[in-house]
Amino acid sequence: MTLDLVPMGPVRTGPRGFVSGPDQHQQMLAVLAGAGVDLGDYDHRIVDWLTRSPGQDWSTVATIASWIQRAAKSTT
């Protein structure tokens, strides 16, 4: 199966593929950092919840990451 990267525009279908929890975690932290989001302890707890066991599927995490990237881009 092909892995769809984090979408840079409106998401019309769920991103495909499998990304492990640890890789999802790193991807989400990178997206948040790239958007200039300063994270507190509770923010990190929510990123952990979202991306680690049991975690969400890649299509959910990639869509949320896409929202963050597009919101940051629209404010610059």
All heavy atoms as a GROMACS GRO file, in nm:
protein
  576
    1MET      N    1   0.084  -0.118   0.000
    1MET     CA    2   0.000   0.000   0.000
    1MET      C    3   0.088   0.124   0.000
    1MET      O    4   0.191   0.129   0.065
    1MET     CB    5  -0.092   0.000   0.123
    1MET     CG    6  -0.173   0.127   0.136
    1MET     SD    7  -0.281   0.129   0.279
    1MET     CE    8  -0.423   0.050   0.210
    2THR      N    9   0.047   0.225  -0.069
    2THR     CA   10   0.119   0.351  -0.077
    2THR      C   11   0.088   0.436   0.045
    2THR      O   12  -0.025   0.441   0.091
    2THR     CB   13   0.078   0.428  -0.203
    2THR    OG1   14   0.102   0.346  -0.316
    2THR    CG2   15   0.154   0.557  -0.216
    3LEU      N   16   0.189   0.504   0.095
    3LEU     CA   17   0.171   0.595   0.207
    3LEU      C   18   0.146   0.734   0.154
    3LEU      O   19   0.222   0.786   0.074
    3LEU     CB   20   0.296   0.596   0.295
    3LEU     CG   21   0.299   0.700   0.408
    3LEU    CD1   22   0.190   0.669   0.511
    3LEU    CD2   23   0.434   0.704   0.473
    4ASP      N   24   0.035   0.794   0.196
    4ASP     CA   25   0.008   0.933   0.163
    4ASP      C   26   0.070   1.020   0.271
    4ASP      O   27   0.053   0.996   0.391
    4ASP     CB   28  -0.143   0.960   0.159
    4ASP     CG   29  -0.211   0.896   0.039
    4ASP    OD1   30  -0.141   0.860  -0.057
    4ASP    OD2   31  -0.334   0.881   0.043
    5LEU      N   32   0.144   1.121   0.229
    5LEU     CA   33   0.205   1.215   0.323
    5LEU      C   34   0.098   1.306   0.381
    5LEU      O   35  -0.018   1.302   0.340
    5LEU     CB   36   0.313   1.296   0.251
    5LEU     CG   37   0.426   1.213   0.191
    5LEU    CD1   38   0.522   1.303   0.116
    5LEU    CD2   39   0.499   1.134   0.298
    6VAL      N   40   0.136   1.391   0.474
    6VAL     CA   41   0.042   1.486   0.532
    6VAL      C   42  -0.007   1.579   0.420
    6VAL      O   43   0.075   1.642   0.352
    6VAL     CB   44   0.107   1.568   0.645
    6VAL    CG1   45   0.015   1.677   0.694
    6VAL    CG2   46   0.148   1.476   0.760
    7PRO      N   47  -0.136   1.584   0.397
    7PRO     CA   48  -0.189   1.669   0.290
    7PRO      C   49  -0.161   1.817   0.313
    7PRO      O   50  -0.165   1.865   0.426
    7PRO     CB   51  -0.340   1.643   0.294
    7PRO     CG   52  -0.356   1.514   0.369
    7PRO     CD   53  -0.242   1.510   0.465
    8MET      N   54  -0.133   1.889   0.206
    8MET     CA   55  -0.106   2.033   0.215
    8MET      C   56  -0.228   2.117   0.175
    8MET      O   57  -0.224   2.238   0.179
    8MET     CB   58   0.013   2.069   0.126
    8MET     CG   59   0.145   2.008   0.174
    8MET     SD   60   0.188   2.052   0.343
    8MET     CE   61   0.220   2.226   0.322
    9GLY      N   62  -0.335   2.051   0.136
    9GLY     CA   63  -0.457   2.120   0.096
    9GLY      C   64  -0.577   2.049   0.156
    9GLY      O   65  -0.562   1.957   0.237
   10PRO      N   66  -0.697   2.090   0.117
   10PRO     CA   67  -0.818   2.026   0.169
   10PRO      C   68  -0.814   1.874   0.150
   10PRO      O   69  -0.773   1.825   0.045
   10PRO     CB   70  -0.930   2.089   0.086
   10PRO     CG   71  -0.875   2.221   0.044
   10PRO     CD   72  -0.728   2.198   0.022
   11VAL      N   73  -0.855   1.802   0.253
   11VAL     CA   74  -0.851   1.656   0.251
   11VAL      C   75  -0.985   1.605   0.199
   11VAL      O   76  -1.089   1.625   0.262
   11VAL     CB   77  -0.821   1.600   0.392
   11VAL    CG1   78  -0.817   1.449   0.390
   11VAL    CG2   79  -0.690   1.658   0.445
   12ARG      N   80  -0.982   1.540   0.085
   12ARG     CA   81  -1.105   1.492   0.021
   12ARG      C   82  -1.127   1.343   0.046
   12ARG      O   83  -1.240   1.297   0.046
   12ARG     CB   84  -1.100   1.521  -0.127
   12ARG     CG   85  -1.071   1.669  -0.155
   12ARG     CD   86  -1.152   1.727  -0.265
   12ARG     NE   87  -1.110   1.864  -0.300
   12ARG     CZ   88  -1.141   1.972  -0.231
   12ARG    NH1   89  -1.211   1.962  -0.121
   12ARG    NH2   90  -1.101   2.091  -0.271
   13THR      N   91  -1.020   1.269   0.068
   13THR     CA   92  -1.030   1.127   0.105
   13THR      C   93  -0.925   1.101   0.212
   13THR      O   94  -0.824   1.170   0.219
   13THR     CB   95  -1.004   1.035  -0.016
   13THR    OG1   96  -0.873   1.057  -0.066
   13THR    CG2   97  -1.107   1.057  -0.126
   14GLY      N   98  -0.949   1.001   0.294
   14GLY     CA   99  -0.856   0.969   0.402
   14GLY      C  100  -0.718   0.933   0.351
   14GLY      O  101  -0.707   0.852   0.258
   15PRO      N  102  -0.613   0.994   0.407
   15PRO     CA  103  -0.477   0.956   0.369
   15PRO      C  104  -0.456   0.806   0.393
   15PRO      O  105  -0.503   0.751   0.492
   15PRO     CB  106  -0.390   1.040   0.461
   15PRO     CG  107  -0.476   1.159   0.492
   15PRO     CD  108  -0.615   1.105   0.501
   16ARG      N  109  -0.388   0.741   0.301
   16ARG     CA  110  -0.369   0.596   0.308
   16ARG      C  111  -0.234   0.560   0.367
   16ARG      O  112  -0.143   0.641   0.368
   16ARG     CB  113  -0.377   0.536   0.167
   16ARG     CG  114  -0.509   0.557   0.099
   16ARG     CD  115  -0.502   0.517  -0.046
   16ARG     NE  116  -0.406   0.606  -0.112
   16ARG     CZ  117  -0.337   0.576  -0.220
   16ARG    NH1  118  -0.353   0.460  -0.277
   16ARG    NH2  119  -0.252   0.662  -0.273
   17GLY      N  120  -0.226   0.438   0.413
   17GLY     CA  121  -0.098   0.384   0.457
   17GLY      C  122  -0.095   0.357   0.606
   17GLY      O  123  -0.193   0.378   0.678
   18PHE      N  124   0.017   0.305   0.650
   18PHE     CA  125   0.038   0.276   0.792
   18PHE      C  126   0.164   0.348   0.836
   18PHE      O  127   0.268   0.340   0.770
   18PHE     CB  128   0.056   0.126   0.815
   18PHE     CG  129   0.097   0.094   0.956
   18PHE    CD1  130   0.003   0.091   1.057
   18PHE    CD2  131   0.229   0.072   0.988
   18PHE    CE1  132   0.040   0.065   1.189
   18PHE    CE2  133   0.268   0.046   1.118
   18PHE     CZ  134   0.173   0.042   1.219
   19VAL      N  135   0.153   0.419   0.946
   19VAL     CA  136   0.268   0.483   1.009
   19VAL      C  137   0.264   0.440   1.155
   19VAL      O  138   0.160   0.453   1.221
   19VAL     CB  139   0.261   0.637   0.996
   19VAL    CG1  140   0.375   0.703   1.069
   19VAL    CG2  141   0.261   0.678   0.848
   20SER      N  142   0.373   0.388   1.205
   20SER     CA  143   0.377   0.339   1.344
   20SER      C  144   0.350   0.453   1.442
   20SER      O  145   0.370   0.571   1.410
   20SER     CB  146   0.513   0.276   1.374
   20SER     OG  147   0.613   0.376   1.379
   21GLY      N  148   0.307   0.416   1.561
   21GLY     CA  149   0.281   0.515   1.666
   21GLY      C  150   0.399   0.608   1.691
   21GLY      O  151   0.382   0.730   1.694
   22PRO      N  152   0.521   0.553   1.709
   22PRO     CA  153   0.635   0.641   1.731
   22PRO      C  154   0.662   0.736   1.614
   22PRO      O  155   0.696   0.852   1.634
   22PRO     CB  156   0.752   0.544   1.752
   22PRO     CG  157   0.688   0.420   1.805
   22PRO     CD  158   0.555   0.411   1.732
   23ASP      N  159   0.643   0.687   1.492
   23ASP     CA  160   0.663   0.774   1.376
   23ASP      C  161   0.554   0.880   1.367
   23ASP      O  162   0.580   0.995   1.330
   23ASP     CB  163   0.670   0.693   1.248
   23ASP     CG  164   0.799   0.612   1.238
   23ASP    OD1  165   0.898   0.647   1.305
   23ASP    OD2  166   0.801   0.514   1.161
   24GLN      N  167   0.430   0.842   1.400
   24GLN     CA  168   0.322   0.941   1.404
   24GLN      C  169   0.353   1.049   1.507
   24GLN      O  170   0.331   1.168   1.484
   24GLN     CB  171   0.188   0.874   1.441
   24GLN     CG  172   0.128   0.789   1.334
   24GLN     CD  173  -0.006   0.732   1.377
   24GLN    OE1  174  -0.075   0.788   1.461
   24GLN    NE2  175  -0.043   0.620   1.318
   25HIS      N  176   0.405   1.005   1.621
   25HIS     CA  177   0.439   1.098   1.730
   25HIS      C  178   0.543   1.199   1.682
   25HIS      O  179   0.526   1.320   1.701
   25HIS     CB  180   0.491   1.016   1.848
   25HIS     CG  181   0.513   1.095   1.971
   25HIS    ND1  182   0.637   1.138   2.011
   25HIS    CD2  183   0.426   1.141   2.065
   25HIS    CE1  184   0.626   1.206   2.124
   25HIS    NE2  185   0.499   1.209   2.158
   26GLN      N  186   0.649   1.151   1.619
   26GLN     CA  187   0.753   1.240   1.569
   26GLN      C  188   0.699   1.334   1.461
   26GLN      O  189   0.734   1.452   1.457
   26GLN     CB  190   0.871   1.159   1.515
   26GLN     CG  191   0.951   1.091   1.624
   26GLN     CD  192   1.004   1.190   1.727
   26GLN    OE1  193   1.049   1.298   1.696
   26GLN    NE2  194   0.996   1.152   1.854
   27GLN      N  195   0.614   1.282   1.373
   27GLN     CA  196   0.556   1.363   1.267
   27GLN      C  197   0.470   1.475   1.327
   27GLN      O  198   0.479   1.590   1.285
   27GLN     CB  199   0.470   1.276   1.174
   27GLN     CG  200   0.403   1.351   1.063
   27GLN     CD  201   0.499   1.395   0.954
   27GLN    OE1  202   0.600   1.331   0.929
   27GLN    NE2  203   0.469   1.504   0.889
   28MET      N  204   0.388   1.442   1.426
   28MET     CA  205   0.302   1.543   1.487
   28MET      C  206   0.385   1.649   1.559
   28MET      O  207   0.357   1.769   1.547
   28MET     CB  208   0.202   1.478   1.583
   28MET     CG  209   0.102   1.574   1.642
   28MET     SD  210  -0.002   1.660   1.521
   28MET     CE  211  -0.103   1.527   1.464
   29LEU      N  212   0.488   1.608   1.630
   29LEU     CA  213   0.575   1.706   1.697
   29LEU      C  214   0.644   1.796   1.595
   29LEU      O  215   0.657   1.917   1.617
   29LEU     CB  216   0.678   1.635   1.785
   29LEU     CG  217   0.625   1.566   1.910
   29LEU    CD1  218   0.737   1.493   1.983
   29LEU    CD2  219   0.555   1.664   2.003
   30ALA      N  220   0.687   1.739   1.483
   30ALA     CA  221   0.752   1.819   1.379
   30ALA      C  222   0.655   1.919   1.318
   30ALA      O  223   0.692   2.035   1.293
   30ALA     CB  224   0.810   1.727   1.272
   31VAL      N  225   0.533   1.877   1.293
   31VAL     CA  226   0.432   1.968   1.236
   31VAL      C  227   0.402   2.081   1.334
   31VAL      O  228   0.395   2.199   1.295
   31VAL     CB  229   0.304   1.890   1.200
   31VAL    CG1  230   0.187   1.984   1.174
   31VAL    CG2  231   0.329   1.803   1.078
   32LEU      N  232   0.385   2.048   1.461
   32LEU     CA  233   0.358   2.152   1.561
   32LEU      C  234   0.475   2.248   1.573
   32LEU      O  235   0.455   2.370   1.580
   32LEU     CB  236   0.326   2.086   1.696
   32LEU     CG  237   0.190   2.015   1.701
   32LEU    CD1  238   0.184   1.920   1.820
   32LEU    CD2  239   0.076   2.116   1.707
   33ALA      N  240   0.596   2.197   1.574
   33ALA     CA  241   0.714   2.284   1.581
   33ALA      C  242   0.723   2.371   1.457
   33ALA      O  243   0.751   2.491   1.467
   33ALA     CB  244   0.841   2.200   1.596
   34GLY      N  245   0.697   2.314   1.342
   34GLY     CA  246   0.700   2.390   1.218
   34GLY      C  247   0.597   2.501   1.213
   34GLY      O  248   0.616   2.603   1.146
   35ALA      N  249   0.487   2.480   1.286
   35ALA     CA  250   0.382   2.581   1.293
   35ALA      C  251   0.408   2.683   1.403
   35ALA      O  252   0.330   2.776   1.423
   35ALA     CB  253   0.247   2.513   1.317
   36GLY      N  254   0.519   2.664   1.476
   36GLY     CA  255   0.554   2.759   1.582
   36GLY      C  256   0.474   2.742   1.709
   36GLY      O  257   0.462   2.834   1.789
   37VAL      N  258   0.421   2.621   1.732
   37VAL     CA  259   0.340   2.594   1.851
   37VAL      C  260   0.431   2.557   1.967
   37VAL      O  261   0.509   2.462   1.959
   37VAL     CB  262   0.238   2.481   1.825
   37VAL    CG1  263   0.159   2.450   1.952
   37VAL    CG2  264   0.146   2.518   1.710
   38ASP      N  265   0.423   2.635   2.075
   38ASP     CA  266   0.497   2.607   2.198
   38ASP      C  267   0.415   2.509   2.280
   38ASP      O  268   0.300   2.537   2.312
   38ASP     CB  269   0.521   2.738   2.274
   38ASP     CG  270   0.608   2.720   2.396
   38ASP    OD1  271   0.689   2.625   2.399
   38ASP    OD2  272   0.595   2.802   2.489
   39LEU      N  273   0.472   2.394   2.313
   39LEU     CA  274   0.397   2.289   2.382
   39LEU      C  275   0.427   2.286   2.531
   39LEU      O  276   0.543   2.292   2.571
   39LEU     CB  277   0.431   2.153   2.321
   39LEU     CG  278   0.396   2.133   2.175
   39LEU    CD1  279   0.445   1.996   2.128
   39LEU    CD2  280   0.248   2.149   2.152
   40GLY      N  281   0.322   2.272   2.608
   40GLY     CA  282   0.333   2.251   2.752
   40GLY      C  283   0.321   2.103   2.784
   40GLY      O  284   0.302   2.019   2.696
   41ASP      N  285   0.327   2.071   2.911
   41ASP     CA  286   0.320   1.932   2.955
   41ASP      C  287   0.190   1.865   2.910
   41ASP      O  288   0.191   1.751   2.863
   41ASP     CB  289   0.332   1.921   3.106
   41ASP     CG  290   0.471   1.956   3.157
   41ASP    OD1  291   0.567   1.954   3.075
   41ASP    OD2  292   0.484   1.988   3.276
   42TYR      N  293   0.078   1.935   2.926
   42TYR     CA  294  -0.050   1.875   2.887
   42TYR      C  295  -0.059   1.860   2.735
   42TYR      O  296  -0.114   1.761   2.685
   42TYR     CB  297  -0.168   1.956   2.941
   42TYR     CG  298  -0.299   1.884   2.923
   42TYR    CD1  299  -0.331   1.775   3.005
   42TYR    CD2  300  -0.390   1.922   2.825
   42TYR    CE1  301  -0.450   1.706   2.989
   42TYR    CE2  302  -0.509   1.854   2.808
   42TYR     CZ  303  -0.539   1.746   2.890
   42TYR     OH  304  -0.657   1.677   2.875
   43ASP      N  305  -0.004   1.955   2.661
   43ASP     CA  306   0.000   1.943   2.515
   43ASP      C  307   0.073   1.814   2.475
   43ASP      O  308   0.026   1.739   2.389
   43ASP     CB  309   0.072   2.061   2.450
   43ASP     CG  310  -0.001   2.192   2.470
   43ASP    OD1  311  -0.124   2.196   2.456
   43ASP    OD2  312   0.068   2.293   2.499
   44HIS      N  313   0.186   1.789   2.539
   44HIS     CA  314   0.262   1.666   2.510
   44HIS      C  315   0.180   1.542   2.546
   44HIS      O  316   0.184   1.441   2.475
   44HIS     CB  317   0.395   1.665   2.584
   44HIS     CG  318   0.500   1.747   2.517
   44HIS    ND1  319   0.569   1.704   2.407
   44HIS    CD2  320   0.547   1.871   2.546
   44HIS    CE1  321   0.654   1.797   2.369
   44HIS    NE2  322   0.642   1.901   2.452
   45ARG      N  323   0.106   1.550   2.654
   45ARG     CA  324   0.021   1.438   2.695
   45ARG      C  325  -0.083   1.408   2.587
   45ARG      O  326  -0.110   1.292   2.556
   45ARG     CB  327  -0.047   1.471   2.828
   45ARG     CG  328  -0.132   1.363   2.882
   45ARG     CD  329  -0.184   1.399   3.019
   45ARG     NE  330  -0.290   1.310   3.057
   45ARG     CZ  331  -0.367   1.328   3.160
   45ARG    NH1  332  -0.352   1.433   3.239
   45ARG    NH2  333  -0.462   1.241   3.188
   46ILE      N  334  -0.141   1.511   2.528
   46ILE     CA  335  -0.242   1.491   2.423
   46ILE      C  336  -0.177   1.438   2.296
   46ILE      O  337  -0.235   1.350   2.230
   46ILE     CB  338  -0.321   1.621   2.397
   46ILE    CG1  339  -0.401   1.660   2.523
   46ILE    CG2  340  -0.412   1.607   2.276
   46ILE    CD1  341  -0.496   1.552   2.574
   47VAL      N  342  -0.058   1.486   2.260
   47VAL     CA  343   0.012   1.430   2.144
   47VAL      C  344   0.040   1.282   2.168
   47VAL      O  345   0.021   1.198   2.079
   47VAL     CB  346   0.142   1.508   2.113
   47VAL    CG1  347   0.225   1.436   2.007
   47VAL    CG2  348   0.111   1.650   2.069
   48ASP      N  349   0.082   1.247   2.290
   48ASP     CA  350   0.104   1.106   2.324
   48ASP      C  351  -0.025   1.027   2.309
   48ASP      O  352  -0.025   0.919   2.250
   48ASP     CB  353   0.155   1.092   2.468
   48ASP     CG  354   0.298   1.138   2.486
   48ASP    OD1  355   0.368   1.159   2.385
   48ASP    OD2  356   0.338   1.154   2.603
   49TRP      N  357  -0.134   1.078   2.362
   49TRP     CA  358  -0.264   1.010   2.352
   49TRP      C  359  -0.304   0.989   2.206
   49TRP      O  360  -0.352   0.882   2.170
   49TRP     CB  361  -0.370   1.092   2.426
   49TRP     CG  362  -0.508   1.046   2.395
   49TRP    CD1  363  -0.575   0.940   2.452
   49TRP    CD2  364  -0.598   1.103   2.300
   49TRP    NE1  365  -0.700   0.928   2.395
   49TRP    CE2  366  -0.717   1.027   2.302
   49TRP    CE3  367  -0.589   1.210   2.211
   49TRP    CZ2  368  -0.825   1.055   2.219
   49TRP    CZ3  369  -0.697   1.239   2.130
   49TRP    CH2  370  -0.814   1.162   2.135
   50LEU      N  371  -0.284   1.091   2.126
   50LEU     CA  372  -0.325   1.084   1.986
   50LEU      C  373  -0.243   0.983   1.907
   50LEU      O  374  -0.296   0.915   1.819
   50LEU     CB  375  -0.312   1.224   1.922
   50LEU     CG  376  -0.347   1.234   1.775
   50LEU    CD1  377  -0.496   1.209   1.754
   50LEU    CD2  378  -0.310   1.373   1.722
   51THR      N  379  -0.115   0.970   1.938
   51THR     CA  380  -0.026   0.895   1.850
   51THR      C  381   0.028   0.765   1.908
   51THR      O  382   0.089   0.688   1.835
   51THR     CB  383   0.095   0.983   1.811
   51THR    OG1  384   0.165   1.022   1.930
   51THR    CG2  385   0.050   1.106   1.734
   52ARG      N  386   0.008   0.742   2.033
   52ARG     CA  387   0.063   0.620   2.094
   52ARG      C  388  -0.050   0.526   2.134
   52ARG      O  389  -0.166   0.557   2.120
   52ARG     CB  390   0.150   0.656   2.213
   52ARG     CG  391   0.271   0.740   2.168
   52ARG     CD  392   0.372   0.749   2.276
   52ARG     NE  393   0.476   0.844   2.241
   52ARG     CZ  394   0.599   0.808   2.207
   52ARG    NH1  395   0.633   0.682   2.204
   52ARG    NH2  396   0.688   0.899   2.178
   53SER      N  397  -0.015   0.412   2.185
   53SER     CA  398  -0.109   0.304   2.212
   53SER      C  399  -0.230   0.352   2.292
   53SER      O  400  -0.213   0.416   2.395
   53SER     CB  401  -0.038   0.194   2.290
   53SER     OG  402  -0.125   0.086   2.311
   54PRO      N  403  -0.352   0.324   2.249
   54PRO     CA  404  -0.380   0.255   2.125
   54PRO      C  405  -0.362   0.343   2.002
   54PRO      O  406  -0.353   0.294   1.891
   54PRO     CB  407  -0.524   0.209   2.138
   54PRO     CG  408  -0.587   0.312   2.227
   54PRO     CD  409  -0.477   0.354   2.320
   55GLY      N  410  -0.357   0.473   2.019
   55GLY     CA  411  -0.330   0.562   1.908
   55GLY      C  412  -0.442   0.566   1.805
   55GLY      O  413  -0.539   0.493   1.813
   56GLN      N  414  -0.427   0.654   1.712
   56GLN     CA  415  -0.523   0.669   1.604
   56GLN      C  416  -0.463   0.614   1.475
   56GLN      O  417  -0.343   0.596   1.465
   56GLN     CB  418  -0.558   0.817   1.585
   56GLN     CG  419  -0.611   0.885   1.710
   56GLN     CD  420  -0.741   0.824   1.757
   56GLN    OE1  421  -0.828   0.794   1.678
   56GLN    NE2  422  -0.752   0.803   1.887
   57ASP      N  423  -0.548   0.592   1.378
   57ASP     CA  424  -0.495   0.547   1.249
   57ASP      C  425  -0.428   0.665   1.178
   57ASP      O  426  -0.452   0.781   1.212
   57ASP     CB  427  -0.604   0.485   1.163
   57ASP     CG  428  -0.720   0.580   1.140
   57ASP    OD1  429  -0.697   0.687   1.079
   57ASP    OD2  430  -0.832   0.548   1.181
   58TRP      N  431  -0.343   0.634   1.080
   58TRP     CA  432  -0.267   0.737   1.011
   58TRP      C  433  -0.357   0.840   0.946
   58TRP      O  434  -0.326   0.960   0.946
   58TRP     CB  435  -0.175   0.674   0.908
   58TRP     CG  436  -0.105   0.777   0.824
   58TRP    CD1  437  -0.114   0.791   0.689
   58TRP    CD2  438  -0.017   0.881   0.869
   58TRP    NE1  439  -0.037   0.897   0.646
   58TRP    CE2  440   0.023   0.955   0.757
   58TRP    CE3  441   0.030   0.921   0.993
   58TRP    CZ2  442   0.109   1.064   0.764
   58TRP    CZ3  443   0.116   1.029   1.000
   58TRP    CH2  444   0.154   1.099   0.888
   59SER      N  445  -0.471   0.801   0.892
   59SER     CA  446  -0.557   0.897   0.824
   59SER      C  447  -0.606   1.005   0.920
   59SER      O  448  -0.617   1.122   0.882
   59SER     CB  449  -0.675   0.828   0.755
   59SER     OG  450  -0.758   0.764   0.849
   60THR      N  451  -0.631   0.970   1.045
   60THR     CA  452  -0.674   1.069   1.145
   60THR      C  453  -0.559   1.163   1.180
   60THR      O  454  -0.576   1.286   1.178
   60THR     CB  455  -0.724   0.998   1.272
   60THR    OG1  456  -0.833   0.912   1.237
   60THR    CG2  457  -0.767   1.098   1.378
   61VAL      N  458  -0.443   1.108   1.211
   61VAL     CA  459  -0.328   1.189   1.250
   61VAL      C  460  -0.284   1.279   1.134
   61VAL      O  461  -0.257   1.399   1.153
   61VAL     CB  462  -0.212   1.100   1.300
   61VAL    CG1  463  -0.087   1.182   1.326
   61VAL    CG2  464  -0.255   1.025   1.426
   62ALA      N  465  -0.280   1.225   1.013
   62ALA     CA  466  -0.238   1.304   0.896
   62ALA      C  467  -0.335   1.418   0.869
   62ALA      O  468  -0.294   1.528   0.832
   62ALA     CB  469  -0.225   1.214   0.774
   63THR      N  470  -0.464   1.395   0.889
   63THR     CA  471  -0.563   1.500   0.867
   63THR      C  472  -0.548   1.611   0.971
   63THR      O  473  -0.548   1.730   0.936
   63THR     CB  474  -0.705   1.442   0.870
   63THR    OG1  475  -0.716   1.344   0.765
   63THR    CG2  476  -0.809   1.550   0.850
   64ILE      N  477  -0.529   1.576   1.097
   64ILE     CA  478  -0.509   1.676   1.202
   64ILE      C  479  -0.380   1.754   1.176
   64ILE      O  480  -0.377   1.877   1.187
   64ILE     CB  481  -0.508   1.611   1.341
   64ILE    CG1  482  -0.648   1.555   1.372
   64ILE    CG2  483  -0.464   1.710   1.449
   64ILE    CD1  484  -0.654   1.464   1.493
   65ALA      N  485  -0.274   1.683   1.138
   65ALA     CA  486  -0.148   1.750   1.105
   65ALA      C  487  -0.166   1.846   0.987
   65ALA      O  488  -0.111   1.956   0.986
   65ALA     CB  489  -0.040   1.646   1.074
   66SER      N  490  -0.246   1.806   0.891
   66SER     CA  491  -0.275   1.892   0.776
   66SER      C  492  -0.345   2.020   0.820
   66SER      O  493  -0.313   2.130   0.772
   66SER     CB  494  -0.361   1.815   0.675
   66SER     OG  495  -0.399   1.897   0.568
   67TRP      N  496  -0.441   2.009   0.910
   67TRP     CA  497  -0.510   2.129   0.962
   67TRP      C  498  -0.409   2.225   1.023
   67TRP      O  499  -0.416   2.346   1.001
   67TRP     CB  500  -0.612   2.092   1.068
   67TRP     CG  501  -0.727   2.009   1.024
   67TRP    CD1  502  -0.773   1.988   0.897
   67TRP    CD2  503  -0.812   1.936   1.109
   67TRP    NE1  504  -0.882   1.905   0.899
   67TRP    CE2  505  -0.909   1.872   1.028
   67TRP    CE3  506  -0.818   1.916   1.247
   67TRP    CZ2  507  -1.010   1.791   1.081
   67TRP    CZ3  508  -0.919   1.836   1.299
   67TRP    CH2  509  -1.012   1.775   1.217
   68ILE      N  510  -0.317   2.171   1.104
   68ILE     CA  511  -0.218   2.255   1.172
   68ILE      C  512  -0.129   2.325   1.070
   68ILE      O  513  -0.106   2.446   1.080
   68ILE     CB  514  -0.134   2.170   1.270
   68ILE    CG1  515  -0.224   2.116   1.383
   68ILE    CG2  516  -0.018   2.250   1.327
   68ILE    CD1  517  -0.162   2.002   1.462
   69GLN      N  518  -0.079   2.250   0.974
   69GLN     CA  519   0.009   2.309   0.871
   69GLN      C  520  -0.063   2.418   0.792
   69GLN      O  521  -0.007   2.524   0.768
   69GLN     CB  522   0.057   2.201   0.774
   69GLN     CG  523   0.159   2.110   0.831
   69GLN     CD  524   0.211   2.008   0.732
   69GLN    OE1  525   0.326   1.975   0.741
   69GLN    NE2  526   0.132   1.960   0.640
   70ARG      N  527  -0.188   2.390   0.752
   70ARG     CA  528  -0.261   2.488   0.672
   70ARG      C  529  -0.299   2.611   0.754
   70ARG      O  530  -0.295   2.723   0.703
   70ARG     CB  531  -0.384   2.423   0.610
   70ARG     CG  532  -0.345   2.326   0.498
   70ARG     CD  533  -0.466   2.266   0.430
   70ARG     NE  534  -0.517   2.154   0.508
   70ARG     CZ  535  -0.645   2.121   0.516
   70ARG    NH1  536  -0.738   2.189   0.453
   70ARG    NH2  537  -0.682   2.016   0.587
   71ALA      N  538  -0.331   2.592   0.881
   71ALA     CA  539  -0.364   2.707   0.967
   71ALA      C  540  -0.240   2.794   0.986
   71ALA      O  541  -0.249   2.917   0.981
   71ALA     CB  542  -0.417   2.658   1.102
   72ALA      N  543  -0.125   2.730   1.008
   72ALA     CA  544  -0.001   2.808   1.025
   72ALA      C  545   0.034   2.883   0.898
   72ALA      O  546   0.077   2.998   0.903
   72ALA     CB  547   0.113   2.715   1.065
   73LYS      N  548   0.015   2.820   0.784
   73LYS     CA  549   0.046   2.881   0.656
   73LYS      C  550  -0.045   3.001   0.629
   73LYS      O  551   0.000   3.103   0.575
   73LYS     CB  552   0.031   2.779   0.544
   73LYS     CG  553   0.070   2.829   0.409
   73LYS     CD  554   0.055   2.719   0.305
   73LYS     CE  555   0.084   2.771   0.166
   73LYS     NZ  556   0.064   2.668   0.065
   74SER      N  557  -0.171   2.993   0.669
   74SER     CA  558  -0.265   3.101   0.642
   74SER      C  559  -0.244   3.223   0.731
   74SER      O  560  -0.295   3.330   0.701
   74SER     CB  561  -0.409   3.051   0.656
   74SER     OG  562  -0.441   3.028   0.791
   75THR      N  563  -0.166   3.208   0.837
   75THR     CA  564  -0.141   3.322   0.928
   75THR      C  565  -0.010   3.392   0.897
   75THR      O  566   0.024   3.488   0.964
   75THR     CB  567  -0.143   3.277   1.076
   75THR    OG1  568  -0.039   3.182   1.097
   75THR    CG2  569  -0.277   3.221   1.114
   76THR      N  570   0.064   3.342   0.799
   76THR     CA  571   0.192   3.406   0.767
   76THR      C  572   0.180   3.503   0.654
   76THR      O  573   0.086   3.514   0.585
   76THR     CB  574   0.298   3.298   0.731
   76THR    OG1  575   0.253   3.220   0.622
   76THR    CG2  576   0.331   3.214   0.850
   0.00000   0.00000   0.00000
